[in-house]
Amino acid sequence: MFQRCRGSSTTTQHFAIGSIASCTSRESSPFPGRPPPSLRHLCSEPPLSTRCPFHFTRRFSGSSSASATSHPPPSAPASSTKANRPKSGRRQRSFRSVLRDEKHIPFRLAEILAAYAETHPEVTRFPYVDYRYAVDKESALTSETASYLQSPYEFHEVTEPIPVVGVARSGAGLCVGKDGWLISVPTTLVGERVTAKVYWNGPGISLAELVQVVEPSPRRITPQCKYYATCSGCSLMHLSYKDALAFKVANLKEVFSGRPKLLRLLPRPLHADPSKLGDALPIEPIVPSPMPFGFRTKLAPHYLKTPAGSEFQGIGFSERGRMKWIVDIERCEVATDAVNKEHMRVRQSMQGVRPQPRGEATVRIVHTLIPGTNAGWINSAVSVDNVVANVVNGQIFRGESNLFFQSNGSILGHLTHYVRTELKKHAVDAHGIDTLIDTYCGTGLFGIQCAGDFRRVIGIEVDRFAIAWARRNAMDNGVRNAEFYAGNVDDIFDPRLIGLSEERKHEVAVIVDPSEKGCDRAFLVQLLRLNPKVLIYVSCNPETQANDLDAIASLSEAGKMLDVKPYRIKSIRPFDMFPHTARLETVVTLVRED
């Protein structure tokens, strides 16, 4: 779409990515010729998603003449008519998946590309760096640069053997192709040479599927799952479990290194270089999953829409790189035997030709324990909404199958035991804290597990059905000092509900266990106004956890909030709750400094 900027004679073409681009009034381009020789701006600043809107603006002098159309941007709309715009924002979502999440981009990209350029003098520039520089500076692109950002690869073109120079946080390898063009290829390792088939082109980067490993890395192993090459469920099964754990810890350090404000949460005598913050933080050794395979207690296979009279296409998970295609799965190697048995039953029931059409749907299969003989338990699974039961450290937890509960039962007891140990060490023994507040409590897992060390436990959850089960779980386990309330998590910080005097309201311990999206700003403000003595933050997404810790450091800074004492990070403990994926469960212990 072409618009004329107010107060300027310059015509600007906007190509929005996730948001509407804004007009600028600069007349000069940041790229008169070659891009800046330094790549340091890519690694010395916070992640792209935290500092600028997700758009870029292409500027052309004068009116929208031949210069604007001779170098069309990649996948840009031909005109401003509604019919020619991308339907339902699909193109914007595709760009956003690359740029906002940055899951296809390795940490320290500048260092990786600089090292590659030193050994490959024929590569004089990287188109993705040009694009990132323009977005970082919220600047415009010249027509020459806009043309330069068009991929040299056609759709479904198979590349020549290309080197893997880095690994992104998602586990996908980053390759360098023609003319410095970056290509993200999953299940590849640094040092390998691979061929890949391109299926998506963006500004300076393409996404591709692995075709062949021409020169394999000595670290590569044969995956245990026969569907690993196509199924999108796992991303690190081509690595040994030991190497996969090391990869996750390195990613965790990089996540925290990108937020220099976290230096304020370090112990006072410790001063660290912001770029090496990950090494300065008290990160404890990762706790591996006791069962790398056969641990998952939940599966959500899905099947596609099939018309009447057609053969069943299968039930499983999305194909890697093709979210609209399903890989038919007979057995999932990471699921428990009971879950696989139920999955096979569901799969067999769907075989054959159906006279009636079947809509697209997802089947929820959940592992459960059912009472057996001799006061024992029998492993089973259900694929319909039903009540399921789990045993954690000798305590029984029931709830409906559609309610959230951790999916790795083999490590869950270790996680809750660690949280209880940290609370006892820093809250009960060190400061005599006798009140625990469990926010985002769900069915009461952490509160009930830790209730034996506190006089009073208060849990709150927005889901009233989860709260009903939390109350029942407390009764079933003989916990009489736990109270659970349905409502907004902000309500828990009312001193009248806590039952403490104004002088004692800060002498509490708090567990925060939000979803992978993290906490919102309003919750963090209320949390700091309460200013608990000990704060345990449990998260399945270290990036949003680091964002929230960064916000806590900012809000608790002197002058930002009155009567708020700062916090210090005592420990960071990662747990491999999700083996063979890049995901990680992390527990951060913070203690108020009085």
N, C-alpha and C positions, 0 to 999 in steps of 0.2 A: 504494500500500500504506500502511495506517495502522499506526503503531507508537506505543506510549506510551514516552516517554523515561524512563529510569531516574532516579528521584529527582525527578520533576517531574509535575505534574498537567496538563501541556500535551500535546495530541495533535499529532503532526507527520506530514505527508504527505511522503514522499520520492519524488522523481522523478529517478532516477540517470541520468547521462550518462557512460557509459564506465566508471564505477566506482560502488560502493555509497555512497550518501550517509550521512553520519554525523549522529546526533542532536545537537541543541544544547539548551542550557538557558536561553537568553536569553528574557525575557518581553516585551521591547519590540521593535517593528518599526522598521527603518531608514526606513520610508516611512509615517509617520503621515498624511501628506497628499501634497503634491507632493514630488518628489525634490529633492535638494540642487541649488541653482542653478548650482554650479560643475561644469564638465566636466573640470577639470584632472586628476582622478585617472585619466582614461583615457590621458593622454599623458605623465604624469610618472612612471609606474611601469613596471616591466618588462612584457613581454607576458603576457597572461592565462595562457598555457600554462605559464609558468615559475614561477607564484607561488600557484596554488590548485588544488584538485581540481576535476574537471569535473562539478559537480553544483550543483543549487540545491535549497533546502528551503522548502516552503511551510508556514507555521505558522498554525494557527487556534486560538483560545482555546476552552477547554472540550473537549467530545467532538466526534467526527466527525458533526456534525449538518448542518442545512440550509445553514449558511454554508459548509461545506466542499464541498457538492455544487452549490450555486447558481452558483458560478463555477468550472466545471471547467477545469483547465489545458489548454493546447493538446495534443491527441493523447495525453492522459493515460489510463492504463488505468482502466476503470470499476470494477474490483474487484481484489482481490489473488489471485484464482484464477489458476492456471497457464495456463488456456486463454485468458484475456484479456490475457496479457502479450504484448508484441511478440515475434514469432517471430525467433529467431536474432539478437536484438540489433539488428535493422535500424534501429529508431528511434534507438537509442543511437549507432550508427555515423553516422547522418545528422547528429545534433547534434554529434558529435565532429568531423566534417569542417568544420563552421562554427566551432566554438569553439576546438578545440585547434590546428588548423592556422592559423586566422584568415585563410585565404587570401581570403575574401570581404570582409575589413575593411581599409580603407585605413590607412596610417600617419597619425599625427596626427589621429585621428578627432575628438577634442575640438575642435581648431581648426576643422576643416571644418564641424562641426555648429554651433559657436558663430557662425561667419560666416554660415551659412544662417539661423540664428535671428534675427540682427540685421536682415536684410532681409525676414524673414517673421514679423512680430510675432504672427500668429495661431497659430504653432506654439509652444506653451508647454512641451512636454516631448517626449522621444524614448523610446519604450518600451524600445528596446535599451539605452539608457543606464541605465534603471531596473534592467534585468536584470543588466547588467555590474556595476553598483554592488553589488547583492546578492551576486553571485558573488565579487567582489573582497573584500568584507568577510566572506564566508562567513556571511551573515546570512539571515534568513527573509523571505518575501514575504507581505504581507497578502492577504486574499481579494480586496480591491479591486484590488491591483496584479496578482495572478494573473489576474484577469479582463481587466485592461488589456493583458496580454501576448498576448491572443488576436488573431490577425490580422484586420484589417478586410476582407481579400480572401479570396474563396472559391477553391477549387481550380479551376485553369484559367480564372480570371477575367482578362479583359483590362483593364489599368489605363487610366485617363485619361492624357493626356500628362503625364509627370513629369520633373522636372529631374535631370540627372546632376551631383552635387556633388563627387564624388571618384572616384578609380580605385584599386582594391585591388591588392595585390601580385601577384595572379594575372592582372591586366589587365582584370578585369571592372569595370564602372562601378557606383558606389553611388548610388542614387536615393532621394529622399525622397517618399513617397506620402502617403496620408491620415493625418491626426493624427500626423505625425512618424514614421510607420512606414518603416523602411529596406527597400529592395529592391535586390538585387544582380542586375544585368543585364549579361551578357557583351558584348564587342565594342562598347562605348559609350565616349564621351569626355566629359570635363568641359565643361560649357556646353551640351551637347545636351539636347533634350527628346525623349523617346521614349515609346512605348507598349510594354507587355510583358505576357506571359501568365504568371501565377503557377503554379508547379508544386510548390512546397514552402514550408511555413510553419513558422517556428521562433519562439523567444522574442524578439520585437522586430524580427525580420528575415525576409524572404522571398526565395526564389530564383525567378527568372523567366527566360524566354527572350525575346529581342528580337522584337517584332512589326513595328515601324516606327520609323524615325528621322524625327520630325516636324520638328525644327530641327537640321540637321547642323552639326558643327563644321568650320571651315575646314581643320583638320588631317586630316580624314577623307579617305582615298583609296579607290579601288576595288580590292578584293583581287584578286590574280592568280589565286587558286584559285577555281574555280566551286563547290566544296563548302564554302567557308569559313563560310557562314552556319549550316550544320548540323553539320559535322565538328568534333569536339573536339580534333583534333590540334594546331592552332595557335590562338593567342589574340591576337596583335598584328599580324595582316596588314592590318588596317584603318588602320594607321599607316604613315607612310613609314619606311624603314629607319633614317634619321637620327633621327627622333623615337623610334623603338623603342629605339635604343641609349641615348638620353638618359633614357628611362623606366627602363631597367635600372640605369643608374648611380645615378639618384636613389633607387631601391629599395635598392641596395647601401649607400648612405650611411645610409639610415634603419635598415637592419638593424643596422649597427654602432653607430648613435646610441642604440639602446635598451639598450646594455650599458655602463654607466659604469665597470665594473671594467677595461675595456680602456684606460682612462686610464693605468693602471700600465704598459702596454706601449708608451706613447709615449716619445719621447726626453725625458730629464729636463728640459731647459730649456723644454719646451712644456707649457703648462697650458691646458686647454680646458674650456669649459662642457660638461657631460655631454650636454645636449640638442643640442649642435652638434659632437658627437664625429666624426660622419661627415665634416664639413668639415676637421677637424684631422688626420685620419689621412692618411698619404701615399698616397692613391689615385691611381694613374697613369691616363692616358687608356685607354679601352677599346680593345681590338684587335678590329676588325670581322671578320666572316667574309669571306674573299675571294670566296666564292660564296654569296650570300643564298638562292639557289634552286639545286636540283640538286646539293646537297652531301651529303645523308644516305645513308650506306652500309648502313643497316639499316632494315628495316620489319618490323612484326609485325601484319599485318592478321588479323582473325579473322572467323569466321562463326558463325551461330547454329545451334542444333539444328533439324533438319528431319525430319519423319516420312517414312515410306516413301510413295512416289507423289506427293510434293509438289514444287512448283517451287522451284528454288534461289533463296534470298532475297538473295544477294549476299555479297561479301566486302569488308571495309574496316575502318572504325574506329567507335568508339562515337559515337552522336549526342550533340550538346551538350545536357546536362541529362537525357539518357535513356540511362543506361549499359547498359540491356538491349536497346537498338535499335542496328542497324548501318547506317551510311551506305555504300552500295555505291560503291566507288571504282574508277574506270577508270585514273586516273593521279594520282600524288601529286606536287605541284609541288616539294616540297623534296627528293625522292629523286633519286638518280642515274638516268641513262637506262638503265643496265644493270639496276638494281633494278626500275624501272618495266616494263621488258620482261619480266622474270621474273614480276612480279606479274600482268601481262596474260596470260601463258601459264597461270599457276595459275588465274586467274579464268575463262578460257575452258574449261579442263578440267573446271570444276565446273558449267557451264551445263546446263540441261535438267532433266528429271524423272528422279530416281533411284529404282530399285525397292527399294533398301535404305535404311533410316534412316541419317542422318548425325548424329553427335554434335557438340556445340559444341567448337571447337578454334581454335588460333592457328597461323598459318603464319609461320615465321621466314625472311625473305628477306635475304640478306647479300651485299653487293658483294665481289667478289674479283678478283684479277689472275691470269691464267693465262699461262704462257710463250707467246710468239709467235715469229714469224720474225725474223731479224736481231737476236737477243738482246733483243727488246723485250717489252712486256707488252700483253695484250689485256684490256680491261674485260669482266667477266662478273658473273653473280650466281647464287647457289644457293638453293634453297628446302627443302633437306633437310640433315640434319646431315652436314657435310662439312668438309674442311680448306679454309680461306680464307687469302688472302695480301694483305698491305698493305705499301706502301713509304712510309717516313717518312724524310725527309732522306737519301735514298739507301740506307737500310738496310731489309732485308726482314724482315717479321714475319709468321709463320704461326701458325695455331692453329685449333682446332675452331670451327665457326660458333656454337656455343652458349656459348663463352667470351666474357668481356667484352672489348670493344675500343671505343675512342672512335668515335662514328658520324659525325663531321664530319671527313673526311680533308683538306678544303681548309685548315683552320686548325690541324690537329694538329701539323704541322711547326713552326709558329710557337710553339705552346705548349711543346713540348719544347725548342726552341732557347732560349726565354726562361728556362726552368728551368735549363738548362745554363749560360747566361750569368750568372744570379744565383749559382749555386754557384761558378763560377770567380771571380767578383768578390769574394764575401764569404767563401768558404772556402779556395780554392786560393791565389789571389793575396794576399789580406789576411792569412791566418793559416797557410798551408802545410798545410792539411788534405789528407791523402792517402787517407782511407777514407770511402766513401759507403755508407750503409745505406738501401735502398729497401724500405720497408714497404708492404704491400698491392700488391706488385709486379706481379701478374697474369702476363702473358706476357713481362715484362721490358722494357717500353717505355722507361721513364725511366732505369733502370739501364744498359741497353745504350747508349742515346743519350748518356749522360754519362760512360761508362766511359773515354773517351779522356783525360779530365782527372784521373783518379785512379789510384793504384797498385792499389787493391782496391775492388771493389764487392760488396756482400752484399745479396741480395734474399730476401724471405720472403713466402710467400703460403699461405693455408690450403688452397687448391685444389691438390691434387697433380697434376692433369692440366695446369693452367696452368703449374706449375713445370716439368713435363716439356717443355713447349713453350718456356718461357723458356730452359732449358738448350740446346735445339736452336737457338733463335734466336741465342743468343750464339755458338754454333759456326758457324752459317751466315754471320754477319757478322764472323767473325774476331776476336771479343772473347774474350781468354783470361784476363782478370783479373776476371771476374765469376763469383760463386758464388750458387746459388739453392737455397733450402731450403724444404721443405713443412712447415708447422707453424703454431702460434699465433704471432701477431706479438709476443707478450711474449717468446718464446724468443730473439729476435734481440738482446735487450739483455743477454745473458749475455756478460761480458767474455771468457770462454774461447773462445766462438764467434767473437767479433770478432777475437781474437788480439792484443789490446793489453794492455799492463801496466796495473796499477791507477792509475798516475799519468797514463797516456795515454788511458784509456778514454773520457774526455770530449772528446777532440780528434777528433771525427768530425762528419760532416754527415749529416743524415737527411732523406729525402723521405717525406712522409705523404700518401697519396692514397686515402682510404677511400671507401666507398659514400656515397650521399646521406644515410644515417642518421648519419654522422659516427663519431667514435671513442668507445669506452666509457671509463668512468672508470678502470678498471684499466689500460688501455693508456696513458692519459695519465700516470698515476702512475709507471709503468715508464719512460716516455719522459723524464720530468723527473728521475728518479733517474739515468738515463744522462747527462742534462744536456748534449746535444751542443752544439757550438759554433754550428752553423748549422742551422736548421730551415726546410724548405720545405714548406708546407701547400697542397696542391692539392685543390680541392673543387668539386663540381658543385652544391652547395647552400650558399649563403652563410649561411643561418640556422643550420644545424648547425655550420658552420665558425666562426661568431661565438660559438656556445655553447661550442665546444671552446677557442677562444682565451680566452673568459671564464674557463673552468675552469683553463687554464694560468696566467692572471693570479692566480687565487685560490690555486692550489696552490704557486706559486712565491713567494708573498708571505712576507715574513720571519716566521718562527715556525710556518708551516704545514708546511714540510718542511726538514729539516736538510741543509746542504751543497748547496743548490740555488741557483744564481745566476740572477737574473732575466733576462728576454728583452726586447728592444726590436724593435718592428715597423719594418723598413727600407723596405718597399714593399708595396703591394697592387695587383695588376694583374688587371683583369677581361678575360676573353676571351669573345666571343660564339660559344660552341660550339653554341648552339641558337637560330638565328634564327627570328623570328616567334613565339617563346614567351617567357614571363617568366623562363625559367631562364637561369642564367649560370654560367660556369666562372671560378673566382677562384684566383689564386696569391698567397699571403702569405709573405713572407720575414721570418724572425725571426733575430736574432743575439744570442747570449748576451753579457751585459755582465759583464766580469771585474773 
